[in-house]
Amino acid sequence: MDGKRFGFIGAGFMAEAVLRGILDAKVFPMQTLAAADVAEPRRRTFAALGVETTDDALEIVEACETVLVAVKPQDVPDLLSRIGPALTSDHLVLTVCAGCPTGVFENSSAADVRVVRAMPNLPLSVGRGATALCRGRHAGAADLDMARRVFGAAGEAVVVDEPVMDAVTAVSGSGPAYVYFLAEAMIEAGMKEGLSAEAARKLAVQTIRGAGEVMAGNDASPADLRKRVTSKGGTTEAAFASLAGDNVREALVRAIRAAAARSRELGRAR
């Protein structure tokens, strides 16, 4: 794999989403890409997209200056015991391993390896990802720019400080599940009011999609947008009176903060 410059360690579904974004946006030439995964089916998927593959992560480190690590958090210690000694200050490591601080990767090498941690979410797979980035001790502005190119190719990438990455995990990392939960409730209520399952699903999905597009393209706050569709004495007002009576807003805030707390716990366990 001589001459390869950007490599994936771990070729799972999140890595595939990143790869597809890179290819669609032509961020890197195909001949500069390589990937390692122990699972042969995942290597086949990457190979079908034109990427050279291997089952040896060390080959990626030795051949590539920029390495995206996308393995399960529990697999990180074993991986770093193998590739850590080969990481140098010439390497930029992008990591999407949940709950693994930049220091975990920095401490695996005697060199000042440059690390940027990323927290993407599931919509990355359809080019609508929300990714937060934070840099480690040795990463510079150019390294953050590289990370923005990689993750911005499949959505929106923002830079935050590492101490708030647990909040990112709770808000956007787990966020799609909250939206799906809302969709479940909308569909269930629609069916109880007489809609078919198919009609309820189509209406809920398109409503959520459209509302997101309106919010993304509007400078108004979510609260202001909500007020615009809440007529006094109308149906939406009735719905929100019920939600307020059940303290739903407070329950959601507590739930999201519970997710952040759990993320902190998992980080301390590393």
C-alpha positions as a Python dict, from the first residue, in 0.01 Angstrom:
ca = {
    (1, 'M'): (0, 0, 0),
    (2, 'D'): (284, 240, -79),
    (3, 'G'): (172, 597, -129),
    (4, 'K'): (-156, 569, 61),
    (5, 'R'): (-224, 876, 268),
    (6, 'F'): (-570, 836, 432),
    (7, 'G'): (-663, 513, 606),
    (8, 'F'): (-955, 367, 797),
    (9, 'I'): (-902, 136, 1091),
    (10, 'G'): (-1241, -22, 1129),
    (11, 'A'): (-1466, -40, 825),
    (12, 'G'): (-1805, -53, 994),
    (13, 'F'): (-2116, 140, 903),
    (14, 'M'): (-2001, 474, 1048),
    (15, 'A'): (-1669, 448, 865),
    (16, 'E'): (-1859, 362, 548),
    (17, 'A'): (-2071, 675, 588),
    (18, 'V'): (-1755, 884, 621),
    (19, 'L'): (-1604, 712, 318),
    (20, 'R'): (-1910, 775, 103),
    (21, 'G'): (-1905, 1142, 201),
    (22, 'I'): (-1537, 1164, 108),
    (23, 'L'): (-1600, 998, -227),
    (24, 'D'): (-1910, 1205, -311),
    (25, 'A'): (-1734, 1531, -226),
    (26, 'K'): (-1406, 1418, -385),
    (27, 'V'): (-1217, 1515, -70),
    (28, 'F'): (-933, 1271, -149),
    (29, 'P'): (-839, 1082, -466),
    (30, 'M'): (-942, 718, -459),
    (31, 'Q'): (-582, 598, -487),
    (32, 'T'): (-495, 762, -154),
    (33, 'L'): (-751, 562, 46),
    (34, 'A'): (-706, 233, 233),
    (35, 'A'): (-897, 47, 503),
    (36, 'A'): (-839, -227, 758),
    (37, 'D'): (-1099, -446, 924),
    (38, 'V'): (-1090, -793, 1074),
    (39, 'A'): (-1430, -874, 923),
    (40, 'E'): (-1404, -996, 566),
    (41, 'P'): (-1759, -881, 468),
    (42, 'R'): (-1674, -524, 569),
    (43, 'R'): (-1352, -536, 369),
    (44, 'R'): (-1556, -654, 69),
    (45, 'T'): (-1788, -355, 105),
    (46, 'F'): (-1497, -110, 103),
    (47, 'A'): (-1325, -293, -179),
    (48, 'A'): (-1644, -270, -387),
    (49, 'L'): (-1620, 108, -349),
    (50, 'G'): (-1266, 99, -487),
    (51, 'V'): (-1069, 111, -163),
    (52, 'E'): (-768, -113, -106),
    (53, 'T'): (-818, -324, 206),
    (54, 'T'): (-627, -531, 458),
    (55, 'D'): (-698, -715, 782),
    (56, 'D'): (-393, -560, 951),
    (57, 'A'): (-440, -221, 1120),
    (58, 'L'): (-65, -177, 1152),
    (59, 'E'): (-36, -166, 773),
    (60, 'I'): (-265, 136, 770),
    (61, 'V'): (-56, 320, 1029),
    (62, 'E'): (265, 245, 842),
    (63, 'A'): (125, 359, 507),
    (64, 'C'): (-99, 653, 596),
    (65, 'E'): (-36, 994, 748),
    (66, 'T'): (-402, 1041, 844),
    (67, 'V'): (-584, 755, 1014),
    (68, 'L'): (-951, 741, 1106),
    (69, 'V'): (-1008, 498, 1393),
    (70, 'A'): (-1363, 365, 1392),
    (71, 'V'): (-1363, 57, 1613),
    (72, 'K'): (-1579, -33, 1911),
    (73, 'P'): (-1465, 144, 2230),
    (74, 'Q'): (-1398, -188, 2403),
    (75, 'D'): (-1157, -281, 2122),
    (76, 'V'): (-948, 35, 2158),
    (77, 'P'): (-701, -92, 2424),
    (78, 'D'): (-603, -399, 2221),
    (79, 'L'): (-578, -191, 1904),
    (80, 'L'): (-355, 70, 2065),
    (81, 'S'): (-128, -191, 2217),
    (82, 'R'): (-56, -296, 1857),
    (83, 'I'): (-46, 34, 1667),
    (84, 'G'): (51, 277, 1946),
    (85, 'P'): (428, 223, 1916),
    (86, 'A'): (405, 295, 1541),
    (87, 'L'): (222, 627, 1582),
    (88, 'T'): (446, 932, 1544),
    (89, 'S'): (412, 1309, 1539),
    (90, 'D'): (367, 1279, 1162),
    (91, 'H'): (35, 1103, 1216),
    (92, 'L'): (-304, 1266, 1248),
    (93, 'V'): (-548, 1032, 1421),
    (94, 'L'): (-918, 1103, 1379),
    (95, 'T'): (-1121, 899, 1624),
    (96, 'V'): (-1495, 831, 1637),
    (97, 'C'): (-1466, 590, 1931),
    (98, 'A'): (-1738, 689, 2178),
    (99, 'G'): (-1624, 765, 2529),
    (100, 'C'): (-1254, 759, 2441),
    (101, 'P'): (-1082, 1093, 2516),
    (102, 'T'): (-799, 1218, 2299),
    (103, 'G'): (-556, 1138, 2580),
    (104, 'V'): (-623, 764, 2538),
    (105, 'F'): (-465, 782, 2192),
    (106, 'E'): (-195, 1033, 2286),
    (107, 'N'): (-80, 819, 2577),
    (108, 'S'): (-45, 511, 2355),
    (109, 'S'): (257, 659, 2181),
    (110, 'A'): (585, 806, 2301),
    (111, 'A'): (557, 1063, 2020),
    (112, 'D'): (340, 1373, 2009),
    (113, 'V'): (72, 1213, 1795),
    (114, 'R'): (-192, 1459, 1677),
    (115, 'V'): (-546, 1355, 1767),
    (116, 'V'): (-885, 1498, 1676),
    (117, 'R'): (-1187, 1336, 1838),
    (118, 'A'): (-1516, 1331, 1651),
    (119, 'M'): (-1868, 1256, 1765),
    (120, 'P'): (-2086, 1204, 1457),
    (121, 'N'): (-2440, 1073, 1454),
    (122, 'L'): (-2644, 832, 1245),
    (123, 'P'): (-2768, 1082, 981),
    (124, 'L'): (-2408, 1095, 858),
    (125, 'S'): (-2511, 789, 655),
    (126, 'V'): (-2747, 1004, 446),
    (127, 'G'): (-2524, 1309, 421),
    (128, 'R'): (-2704, 1492, 704),
    (129, 'G'): (-2473, 1416, 994),
    (130, 'A'): (-2409, 1641, 1293),
    (131, 'T'): (-2048, 1599, 1404),
    (132, 'A'): (-1868, 1770, 1690),
    (133, 'L'): (-1488, 1790, 1677),
    (134, 'C'): (-1232, 1860, 1948),
    (135, 'R'): (-857, 1849, 1926),
    (136, 'G'): (-602, 1694, 2156),
    (137, 'R'): (-289, 1848, 2304),
    (138, 'H'): (-75, 1822, 1992),
    (139, 'A'): (-328, 1884, 1714),
    (140, 'G'): (-327, 2221, 1543),
    (141, 'A'): (-557, 2435, 1334),
    (142, 'A'): (-461, 2251, 1015),
    (143, 'D'): (-559, 1921, 1177),
    (144, 'L'): (-902, 2059, 1268),
    (145, 'D'): (-939, 2182, 910),
    (146, 'M'): (-866, 1830, 787),
    (147, 'A'): (-1129, 1688, 1023),
    (148, 'R'): (-1381, 1946, 902),
    (149, 'R'): (-1319, 1838, 543),
    (150, 'V'): (-1368, 1473, 628),
    (151, 'F'): (-1683, 1502, 839),
    (152, 'G'): (-1823, 1811, 672),
    (153, 'A'): (-1844, 1611, 349),
    (154, 'A'): (-2143, 1425, 497),
    (155, 'G'): (-2315, 1692, 703),
    (156, 'E'): (-2234, 1969, 947),
    (157, 'A'): (-1917, 1973, 1158),
    (158, 'V'): (-1865, 2205, 1455),
    (159, 'V'): (-1566, 2251, 1686),
    (160, 'V'): (-1612, 2230, 2064),
    (161, 'D'): (-1389, 2190, 2369),
    (162, 'E'): (-1336, 1834, 2484),
    (163, 'P'): (-1502, 1875, 2826),
    (164, 'V'): (-1840, 1927, 2655),
    (165, 'M'): (-1817, 1619, 2433),
    (166, 'D'): (-2040, 1435, 2680),
    (167, 'A'): (-2306, 1697, 2616),
    (168, 'V'): (-2258, 1646, 2243),
    (169, 'T'): (-2309, 1272, 2292),
    (170, 'A'): (-2634, 1340, 2475),
    (171, 'V'): (-2772, 1604, 2238),
    (172, 'S'): (-2672, 1493, 1887),
    (173, 'G'): (-2515, 1151, 1932),
    (174, 'S'): (-2827, 1010, 2098),
    (175, 'G'): (-3047, 1276, 1937),
    (176, 'P'): (-3180, 1072, 1645),
    (177, 'A'): (-3332, 828, 1896),
    (178, 'Y'): (-3529, 1114, 2054),
    (179, 'V'): (-3667, 1209, 1713),
    (180, 'Y'): (-3759, 848, 1637),
    (181, 'F'): (-3934, 830, 1974),
    (182, 'L'): (-4139, 1138, 1882),
    (183, 'A'): (-4223, 977, 1548),
    (184, 'E'): (-4339, 661, 1729),
    (185, 'A'): (-4575, 868, 1942),
    (186, 'M'): (-4707, 1064, 1645),
    (187, 'I'): (-4775, 745, 1450),
    (188, 'E'): (-4940, 571, 1745),
    (189, 'A'): (-5165, 869, 1812),
    (190, 'G'): (-5256, 899, 1445),
    (191, 'M'): (-5357, 535, 1429),
    (192, 'K'): (-5568, 568, 1744),
    (193, 'E'): (-5745, 856, 1573),
    (194, 'G'): (-5822, 642, 1269),
    (195, 'L'): (-5528, 680, 1033),
    (196, 'S'): (-5378, 373, 868),
    (197, 'A'): (-5028, 277, 980),
    (198, 'E'): (-4891, 368, 637),
    (199, 'A'): (-5057, 710, 627),
    (200, 'A'): (-4955, 791, 985),
    (201, 'R'): (-4595, 697, 914),
    (202, 'K'): (-4574, 900, 594),
    (203, 'L'): (-4726, 1205, 761),
    (204, 'A'): (-4497, 1180, 1067),
    (205, 'V'): (-4179, 1127, 865),
    (206, 'Q'): (-4246, 1410, 621),
    (207, 'T'): (-4349, 1645, 901),
    (208, 'I'): (-4027, 1583, 1094),
    (209, 'R'): (-3819, 1616, 777),
    (210, 'G'): (-3990, 1939, 679),
    (211, 'A'): (-3974, 2090, 1026),
    (212, 'G'): (-3600, 2021, 1039),
    (213, 'E'): (-3547, 2191, 702),
    (214, 'V'): (-3747, 2495, 813),
    (215, 'M'): (-3545, 2525, 1133),
    (216, 'A'): (-3214, 2479, 950),
    (217, 'G'): (-3298, 2753, 701),
    (218, 'N'): (-3439, 3001, 950),
    (219, 'D'): (-3274, 3239, 1196),
    (220, 'A'): (-3572, 3225, 1429),
    (221, 'S'): (-3537, 3025, 1748),
    (222, 'P'): (-3717, 2690, 1783),
    (223, 'A'): (-3942, 2854, 2042),
    (224, 'D'): (-4039, 3130, 1798),
    (225, 'L'): (-4106, 2878, 1520),
    (226, 'R'): (-4326, 2679, 1755),
    (227, 'K'): (-4522, 2991, 1848),
    (228, 'R'): (-4585, 3064, 1480),
    (229, 'V'): (-4784, 2743, 1444),
    (230, 'T'): (-4958, 2768, 1782),
    (231, 'S'): (-5280, 2966, 1743),
    (232, 'K'): (-5455, 3083, 2058),
    (233, 'G'): (-5736, 2844, 2137),
    (234, 'G'): (-5629, 2610, 1857),
    (235, 'T'): (-5530, 2246, 1827),
    (236, 'T'): (-5154, 2295, 1878),
    (237, 'E'): (-5218, 2497, 2193),
    (238, 'A'): (-5430, 2210, 2324),
    (239, 'A'): (-5149, 1965, 2256),
    (240, 'F'): (-4892, 2178, 2439),
    (241, 'A'): (-5122, 2234, 2733),
    (242, 'S'): (-5134, 1857, 2772),
    (243, 'L'): (-4756, 1829, 2741),
    (244, 'A'): (-4707, 2103, 3001),
    (245, 'G'): (-4943, 1927, 3239),
    (246, 'D'): (-4732, 1614, 3213),
    (247, 'N'): (-4404, 1807, 3254),
    (248, 'V'): (-4277, 1659, 2928),
    (249, 'R'): (-4021, 1935, 2863),
    (250, 'E'): (-3862, 1887, 3205),
    (251, 'A'): (-3862, 1509, 3158),
    (252, 'L'): (-3684, 1541, 2823),
    (253, 'V'): (-3421, 1774, 2967),
    (254, 'R'): (-3362, 1528, 3251),
    (255, 'A'): (-3335, 1240, 3003),
    (256, 'I'): (-3077, 1419, 2788),
    (257, 'R'): (-2876, 1516, 3095),
    (258, 'A'): (-2891, 1152, 3208),
    (259, 'A'): (-2737, 1055, 2874),
    (260, 'A'): (-2458, 1309, 2931),
    (261, 'A'): (-2396, 1174, 3280),
    (262, 'R'): (-2372, 820, 3145),
    (263, 'S'): (-2126, 937, 2881),
    (264, 'R'): (-1907, 1087, 3155),
    (265, 'E'): (-1922, 758, 3347),
    (266, 'L'): (-1814, 561, 3043),
    (267, 'G'): (-1528, 804, 2980),
    (268, 'R'): (-1398, 767, 3335),
    (269, 'A'): (-1402, 389, 3294),
    (270, 'R'): (-1152, 402, 3006),
}
